[in-house]
Amino acid sequence: MATHFYAELVNFFSRTLRDRDAASDVVQESYARVLAMESQAAILDMRALLYRTGKNIVIDAARTRQAELRMIETLSLISPDESPCLERTVGARQGLAQLAARLGAMSRKRREAFILVRIYGFTHAEAAGHLETTVASIEKHMVRAVCDLMMENGRHE
């Protein structure tokens, strides 16, 4: 395995992430993923593959953070009176299971529309295209999903 790219990769991702420890983690994960695939395919350009793998890891982490932020915003429908603070953030993560249960109680189309729009950030038009339905249908599902969440919140308090 070509480990002579390690320092170069750490330097590159340190500039990108502005955190040398996080960059080291990304590079280590890149090497681990490339090692896992090395036995399955001939690698023509190890350096390029390591860079691409590292960039994919950074992108995935950013998407995960964005999804978490959207989930926390969604949880405000369940607990609208809590002020934004560290305790709320910790509580929000614990409340994900509660939200998942409430989403599980919704009809499949309503749940899918809500997840696409509120969690993944789709527009109503994009969600309609993905679910092969109309924008008006997505809008109705979104209103009903929010009402379902708010009604559930009222019943449990």
Stockholm file with secondary structure:
# STOCKHOLM 1.0

chainA/1-157         MATHFYAELVNFFSRTLRDRDAASDVVQESYARVLAMESQAAILDMRALLYRTGKNIVIDAARTRQAELRMIETLSLISPDESPCLERTVGARQGLAQLAARLGAMSRKRREAFILVRIYGFTHAEAAGHLETTVASIEKHMVRAVCDLMMENGRHE
#=GR chainA/1-157 SS CCGGGHHHHHHHHHHHHSCHHHHHHHHHHHHHHHHHHHTTSCCSCHHHHHHHHHHHHHHHHHHHHHHHHHHHHHHTTTSTTSCSSHHHHHHHHHHHHHHHHHHHTSCHHHHHHHIIIIISCCCHHHHHHHHTSCHHHHHHHHHHHHHHHHHHHHHHC
#=GC SS_cons         CCGGGHHHHHHHHHHHHSCHHHHHHHHHHHHHHHHHHHTTSCCSCHHHHHHHHHHHHHHHHHHHHHHHHHHHHHHTTTSTTSCSSHHHHHHHHHHHHHHHHHHHTSCHHHHHHHIIIIISCCCHHHHHHHHTSCHHHHHHHHHHHHHHHHHHHHHHC
//
